[in-house]
Amino acid sequence: MTVNYTIRLLSHLGDHIDWIDDFTALDWGVAENEVGDATITMPQSRFDFNSWQPDQIMEIWRTKDGDKQLIGKTGWLIRKWRYYEDGGESYAEINAFDAKDLLNRRIVAYPAGTVATAKNMRADDLMKEVIRENYGGTATDTARQLSTTYFTVQANSSLAGTVSKEFSRQNVLSLLKTVADNAKDNGDYLVFDVERTDHGQFEFRTFFGMRGIDRSSDSDNRKIISVEAGNLAKPSLTRDHTTEKNTVYCGGQGIEAERAVGTAIDTAAVGKSYWNRCEDWTMNNLTDTVATLEDTAREETYRQRAKTIMTGEIIDSEGTRFGVDYGYGDIVSVSYLGVTVDCHIDAIIGRVRANTNGQQQEILTTRLRGEL
């Protein structure tokens, strides 16, 4: 099974510059809700040092057995280049970040207490509103508005649960990661990305439940990953009770004895042992309705429940081929020690080296993580 990587080099606005296939090394990595990075090493003679410019775009294309794919469905923005000598050879090393790096370049540039910095809405829609107000047409400073020729925002989908946030002056990327974590605490798997839609054109998107294809236990496309199947490496299975809270009291409006309180108890979890009643206190100052406070307490018991955690790596092999049988962001069914957990493929790292004949050798590290 031969593999071939080619790099398409574009200007910062997507104009074609060149194809690069004579590199000596290529390293790339993508991860959900994190900025990915890529480094390419090639002979210095390929490009003049002064020909490089910030935010020139690399598209990383991978072809294996006739199947061609764009790695990460993104473009990579060049931010650093270095020319050096080693072992009598002259090399150029080019470093780039995937398009999520654009989210790390701005803050929420509005004062506290405004509609742009205090929101109570569905988490996926909140993310998109933040992008529109700091990159798009609703940015009050027109100098911050990106042209829709190059950058768009996916329409609201209203799939995730509601979150409440105040976030004046915060870094946009950090805020989005916090919102995704808040959604996860509420039982919602939420991923954001900036995907390439055409050469030099990008769109901010959110994904609910999974970023890729559902290949889980209950799906029609179930993909089994296991030691027995020969496609699971470094499996790890953990049962973690260290931060468990299974009895939660939620205080609402009122003072001391007059305060409304709702309670939620996970009786099955409490009954795991004589000692296992683990209590916590939380607040919801927006209401004095006991039923609503009980809902808040119940959400907190879910967030702080004991967890079964499965991790591992996929062995790329016949029947389990990257880009064909699985991909970045997919959910797959992972079995180990008689326990089956649906795991997200939330990160992939690629390492490509070319020999003196130009033949490329690829090593993939595909990270799995899931919990019950």
N, C-alpha and C positions, 0 to 999 in steps of 0.2 A: 504494500500500500504506500504509494509515493505521495509526498506532500510538497506543495510549492506555494511559497509566499511571495507576493509582489506588493510594493508600496507605490501608491499614486500620490505624487506631490502636487499640491495646489497652492495658489495664492491665498491670502487671507479672505478673499471674497469668492474663492472656488474656481478660479481660472486654472486650467491645466498647465503644469510646468514640465513634469517628466514622470516616467515610470522608473522605479528602482528595484532591480532584482539581483544585483551583484553585491549585496551586502555580505559581510562576514558573520554578523550576529544580529539577532532581533529578540528583544525581550518585551513582552506585553502582559498586562494584567487588568482585569475588569472585576469590579465588586459592586454589589447592590448598595446604593445610597452612599457610595464613596467615590472619590475621584480616581479613575484609573490612570496608569502611566505606561509609557512605551519608550524604549531606547533602541536606536538602530546604529550599528557601527559599520562603516564602509571605508574604502580607500579614499584618502584625501583628494586624489586626482579627480574624483567624481564631480565635485562641486567646489567652486572657489569659496573661501571663508566668508567673504563679504556678500555672497549671493543669498545667504540666509537672512530671514526677517522674522520678527516675532509674529506668532499666530499664522504663519504658513501652516497649511493643513495636510496631514498625512491620512490617507485611507489605507487600512491594512486589509488586504484581500488574501484569503486562504483557499487553495484548491486542493482537494484530495479525492482521488478516484472519480474525477470529473465533476465533483460537487464544489461549487464556488460560493463563498460566503464572505460578507463584510464583518470583520471581527468587531464585536460589541455593538453593531449597528450604529456606529458613531464615526466622527472624525476626531483626529488627534491634533491639538494645537501646539506648535513648537514653541518652547520657552527658553531653551538653552542649547548651545552647540559648543563643542570643544574639539580642537585639532591637536594631535599629540603624536609623539614617536614612541615606538615600542618594538624592541627586537629587530631594529633596522628597518621597520616598516612604518609608514605614515598613515594615520587613521583619522577619520572624522566621526565623532560621536554626537548624535542628535537626540535630545530629550524632549518629549511631548507629553501632554496630559489629554485625557479624553474630554469631550465637550461639557461634562459636568463641572469642569474647572471654571466655566463662565459663571457658575453660581457662587463660586468662592471669591469673585471679584467685586461684589457689591454688598452694600448694607441696606437695611430697611431705613431709608433716609427721610424719616418723618418723625415728628415729635410724639411723645407719649400722649395717650388719651384721644387719639384721632381714629377714624375708621380704618386707616391704613396700618395701624399698630395694635389694635385691640379687636379681636374677632372671636365669635362664637359660631362655628359652622362645621360642616363636614370636613374631615381632615384633608381629603384629596382636593376638594374645592378651595380650601384655605391656601394650600400650596400654590395653586394656580393663580389665585388672587394676588398673592405676594409677588409672583413673577410678573403679572400684568402691571402691577403698581410700581415696580422697580426696574423693569426692562421694556415693558410694552406701552401700548397707547394710552393707558390711564396713569402713567407716571406724570406727576404734576410739573416736574422739570423736564421740558421737552428735549434737553440735551441727553437725557437718559433713555429716551425712547429708541429702541432698535427697530429698523425697518422690517416690516413683515415679509419683505423679499428674502431676508436672511434668517429671521427668527420669529417663530410663532409659538402660541400656547394652545395646547389641546383644549377642546371644549370641556366644561364641567361635566362630571359623571355622577357625582353625589352617591358614591358607593360606600365610603367609609363612614364610621360613626362620628358623632360631633365631638369636637375638642374646643376648649377655651384657652386662648393665648393672648399675652401682651408682650410685644417684642420690639419696641422702639430702638433704633440704631443697631440692632443685631446683625451679624453677618448672615447673609441669605442662606448659604449652604448649611451653616450650623443650625439655623432655625428649622430648615426643612428636615434635617436629621432628627431634631428633637420632636417635631410633629410626627414623623414616622415612628419614633420610639413610643410616643404617647398613644398612637393608634394601635401599636402592637400590644401595649399594656391593656388595651380595651378589647383585645382579641382579633384585631384587624391587621392582616399582613399588607403593608402598603410600601410600594417602591416608587421612586421618582427617577427620571433619567432625562438627558438631553440627547435625542436621537437625530441622526443625519436623515434628512428627507431628500436631499439632492446635493450635488457638489457645492460645498460652502453654505448649505442651508440646513437649519436645525429647528427642532421643535421640542419644547418642554412637555413631558408626558408623565402621567402617573399610571400605576398598575396595581390593581386590587386583587388580593389572593395569591397572585404569582405574576412574575414578569414574563415568563415564557409559556411553555405548553404543559398542560396537566397530564402527567404520566403516573399519577398516584394510584394507590391500591384500588380505588373505586372508579377509576376512569376507564374508558374504552381503549386507551393507549398505554396501559400499565407497563412500566419498565421496572423489572426487578433487579436490584443491586444487592449482591451478597457475596460472601466468601465462597460459598458453594458454586455460585455461578461464575466465579473467577474474575469478577469485575469490581470487587470492593477491596480497597487497601486502607490500612490504618483505622479500622473501625474502633469506635469508642461508645460505650453505653453507660449513662450515668443516671442515677436516681438521686435527686437533690431536694432535701427538706430544710436546708440551712436557713433560708429566709422565709419559710412558710408562715403565713398568717391565715388561719382558717375561721376566725371569729372576729368580725369587724363591727365596731360601733361607729356610726356616722352622725355627727352633730350638725344641726341646722341652725336656723335663726332662733334667737332667744338668749337668755343669760342664765348660766348655772342651772338651778333646778327647773327653771322655766324653759330651758333649751329643748327643742324638739330633737329626738334621737331615733334613728332607725338602726336595726341590727340585722346582720346576716351571718348565718352559721352553716358551714359546710360540715354537716354531721358525719358524713362518711370519712372525711379527712380527720376530724376530731377523734373518731373511733379507732384510728389506726393503733393507738396505744393509750394506756391509762394517763400518760403525761402529755398527750399531743394537742391539747387545747392551746392554740397560739393566738393571742389577741392583739388587736391594733385599734387605733382611733384615727378617724379622718374627718374632714369637714366639708360641708356644702352650704355656704352662707347664703345661697340664692333662694332657699325655700325652707318652709316649716312643715311641709307635707311629709308625713312619716313614710308613706309608700315610696315617694321619690328618694328619700334618704335611705331606705332599704335597698333600692336599686343601686344607689351609689356604693353602699357597703358591699353589695353582692359583686359589683364590678371589681372592687378592691380585693375581695377574696379570690377572684379569678386571677387578677394580676399577680398576686403574691402566693399563688398555689404552689405546692410541691410539683416538681417537673421531672419528666423522663426525657433525657437529652441524648440524641444520636448524632454522631459526627463521623466523618470518614472522607475518603477520596475515591473517585472513580478511576478504575484501570481502563484506559482506552484500548479496546480490543475488538475482535470480530463480533458483530452483533451489538456492540456498545461503542459506537463511533460518534465522536464529537461532530456536530453539525448534521448528523443523519439520524442517529438513534437517541440522542440527547443534545441539549444546548444550554447555553447560559440563561438562567432564570427559570428553568423547568422545575417541576416537582417530580421526583421519582420515589419508588417504593423500596426502602432499605431494610433488609432483614439481618439480624445478628443476635445470636444466642436465644433464638426463639421469639424475639421481639421484633415487630415490624413497625416502622415509623416512616411516614411520608416526609421526605426531606427536600428542602430547596437547594438547588445548585446556585449558591449565592456568590460564588467567586471562581474565576478560572485564570490561571497563569500559564502563559506560553513561553517556551524557551526554544529558539531556533538557531542552529549553527550550520554554516555552510563550509564544506571541505574545499580543498584546493581545486577540485573539479566542478565546483558550483553546486554539488548535490546538497540538499538541505535535510537536516535531521531535527525532528521536533520532539520535545518533551512537554506534556501537558500535566498540570496539577489542577484537578477539579475538586473544589471543596463542597462538601455536603453538610447540611445542618437541619435538624428537625426536632420538634419537641411535642410531648403530649401533656 
